[in-house]
């Protein structure tokens, strides 16, 4: 399978371009203005950097919304997922949350480059959707159990917004 950097082109004058969906590009520009435009212009170099640094091949992306997310494969055949952030601070929040959850019922972080806004994650393959279960009660019990297993109190130095912190901050203003 051809890697994404091969589809984008190489440094030997190959001008093939990988095209991101227009709706994704519009969202990036709407949310990030000039920084988003620059990020989109630099996207081919970001893919190339990522593939070179981690010796991976990035494949065609998953459905996109606010971040570029795509499957990747290492030379040994193991599968990963790459996630690119326009704003590195968003990466730091997600990284903090995933680290706090410590991989229990969540994806594990393999590596990251906060300066470039890249998270390298383990690839998880989903089971069956809850909607395929025989009863809504069974689906609700499984969902509730998962939510309970994910519940954590953040550390006092955490930057993650919580409902109690938001309430405290709003209460102080009035």
C-alpha positions as CSV (number, residue, x, y, z in Angstrom):
1,X,0.0,0.0,0.0
2,X,1.3,3.4,-0.9
3,X,2.1,5.7,2.0
4,X,0.6,9.2,2.2
5,X,4.0,10.9,1.6
6,X,4.4,8.9,-1.6
7,X,0.9,10.2,-2.7
8,X,1.9,13.7,-1.7
9,X,5.1,13.5,-3.7
10,X,8.8,13.2,-3.0
11,X,11.7,15.7,-3.2
12,X,12.6,14.6,-6.7
13,X,10.2,17.0,-8.5
14,X,7.2,14.8,-8.2
15,X,4.2,17.2,-7.9
16,X,1.5,14.7,-7.1
17,X,-0.7,16.2,-4.3
18,X,-2.8,14.5,-1.7
19,X,-6.0,16.5,-1.3
20,X,-7.6,17.0,2.0
21,X,-11.4,17.3,2.0
22,X,-12.6,20.9,1.4
23,X,-14.9,20.8,4.4
24,X,-11.9,19.9,6.7
25,X,-9.8,22.7,5.1
26,X,-12.7,25.2,5.6
27,X,-13.0,24.2,9.2
28,X,-9.3,24.5,9.9
29,X,-9.2,28.0,8.3
30,X,-12.4,29.1,10.1
31,X,-11.1,28.0,13.5
32,X,-7.4,29.0,13.1
33,X,-7.4,31.7,10.5
34,X,-3.9,32.5,9.1
35,X,-2.3,29.9,11.3
36,X,-4.7,27.3,9.8
37,X,-3.8,28.4,6.3
38,X,-0.1,28.0,7.0
39,X,-0.7,24.6,8.7
40,X,-2.6,23.4,5.5
41,X,0.2,24.8,3.3
42,X,2.8,23.0,5.4
43,X,0.8,19.7,5.6
44,X,2.9,17.7,3.1
45,X,6.1,18.5,5.0
46,X,4.3,17.5,8.3
47,X,3.4,14.1,6.8
48,X,7.0,13.6,5.5
49,X,8.5,14.6,8.9
50,X,6.2,12.2,10.7
51,X,7.0,9.3,8.4
52,X,10.7,9.9,8.6
53,X,10.9,10.5,12.4
54,X,8.9,7.4,13.4
55,X,9.7,5.3,10.3
56,X,6.0,4.8,9.5
57,X,3.8,4.9,6.5
58,X,0.7,7.1,7.0
59,X,-2.3,5.9,5.0
60,X,-5.5,7.6,3.9
61,X,-7.2,9.5,6.8
62,X,-10.3,8.6,8.8
63,X,-13.3,10.9,8.4
64,X,-12.0,14.3,9.5
65,X,-13.5,17.1,11.6
66,X,-11.1,19.3,13.6
67,X,-7.8,17.3,13.5
68,X,-6.1,15.2,10.9
69,X,-6.3,11.5,12.0
70,X,-5.0,8.6,10.0
71,X,-3.9,5.0,10.4
72,X,-0.2,4.3,10.0
73,X,2.0,1.2,9.8
74,X,5.5,0.5,11.0
75,X,8.0,-1.6,9.0
76,X,7.3,-4.5,11.4
77,X,3.6,-4.4,10.4
78,X,2.3,-3.0,13.7
79,X,-0.5,-0.5,13.3
80,X,-0.7,3.0,14.9
81,X,-2.7,6.1,14.5
82,X,-1.3,9.6,13.9
83,X,-3.2,12.7,15.0
84,X,-2.2,16.2,14.0
85,X,-3.2,19.3,15.9
86,X,-3.0,22.9,14.5
87,X,-2.8,24.2,18.1
88,X,-0.2,22.4,20.2
89,X,-2.0,23.4,23.4
90,X,-4.9,21.2,22.2
91,X,-2.5,18.3,22.0
92,X,-1.2,19.0,25.5
93,X,-4.8,18.8,26.9
94,X,-5.5,15.5,25.1
95,X,-2.1,14.1,26.2
96,X,-2.8,15.1,29.8
97,X,-6.2,13.5,29.7
98,X,-5.0,10.2,28.1
99,X,-2.0,10.1,30.5
100,X,-4.4,10.6,33.5
101,X,-6.5,7.7,32.3
102,X,-3.4,5.6,32.0
103,X,-4.7,3.4,29.1
104,X,-7.5,1.9,31.1
105,X,-10.3,1.5,28.5
106,X,-8.6,4.3,26.5
107,X,-6.0,4.5,23.7
108,X,-2.4,4.6,24.8
109,X,0.1,7.3,23.7
110,X,3.0,5.8,21.8
111,X,4.9,9.0,21.3
112,X,4.4,12.7,20.6
113,X,5.9,15.9,19.3
114,X,4.2,18.7,21.1
115,X,6.1,21.4,19.2
116,X,4.8,20.1,15.8
117,X,1.4,19.1,17.2
118,X,1.7,15.3,16.6
119,X,0.3,12.5,18.7
120,X,1.3,8.9,17.8
121,X,-1.3,6.5,19.3
122,X,-1.9,2.8,19.5
123,X,-4.5,1.6,17.0
124,X,-7.6,0.1,18.6
125,X,-10.0,-2.0,16.6
126,X,-13.6,-1.6,17.8
127,X,-15.8,-4.4,18.8
128,X,-19.5,-4.3,18.0
129,X,-21.5,-1.1,18.4
130,X,-23.8,-0.8,21.4
131,X,-26.7,-0.3,19.0
132,X,-26.3,-3.9,17.8
133,X,-27.0,-5.4,21.3
134,X,-30.3,-7.1,21.9
135,X,-31.7,-4.6,24.4
136,X,-31.2,-0.9,25.2
137,X,-30.8,-1.9,28.9
138,X,-27.8,-4.1,28.1
139,X,-26.3,-1.2,26.0
140,X,-27.0,1.3,28.8
141,X,-25.3,-1.0,31.4
142,X,-22.2,-1.4,29.3
143,X,-22.0,2.4,28.6
144,X,-22.5,3.2,32.3
145,X,-19.8,0.7,33.3
146,X,-17.4,2.3,30.8
147,X,-18.1,5.8,32.0
148,X,-17.6,4.7,35.6
149,X,-14.3,3.2,34.8
150,X,-13.1,6.4,33.2
151,X,-14.0,8.7,36.1
152,X,-11.0,10.3,37.7
153,X,-10.4,13.3,39.9
154,X,-7.8,15.5,38.2
155,X,-4.5,16.3,40.0
156,X,-4.5,19.8,41.6
157,X,-2.0,21.0,38.9
158,X,-4.1,19.7,36.0
159,X,-5.0,22.1,33.2
160,X,-8.1,20.0,32.3
161,X,-11.3,22.0,32.8
162,X,-13.8,20.3,35.1
163,X,-17.4,21.2,35.9
164,X,-16.5,22.1,39.5
165,X,-13.6,24.4,38.3
166,X,-15.9,26.1,35.9
167,X,-18.6,26.5,38.5
168,X,-16.0,27.9,41.0
169,X,-14.6,30.3,38.5
170,X,-18.0,31.6,37.5
171,X,-19.1,31.9,41.2
172,X,-16.1,34.0,42.0
173,X,-17.1,36.5,39.4
174,X,-20.6,37.2,40.9
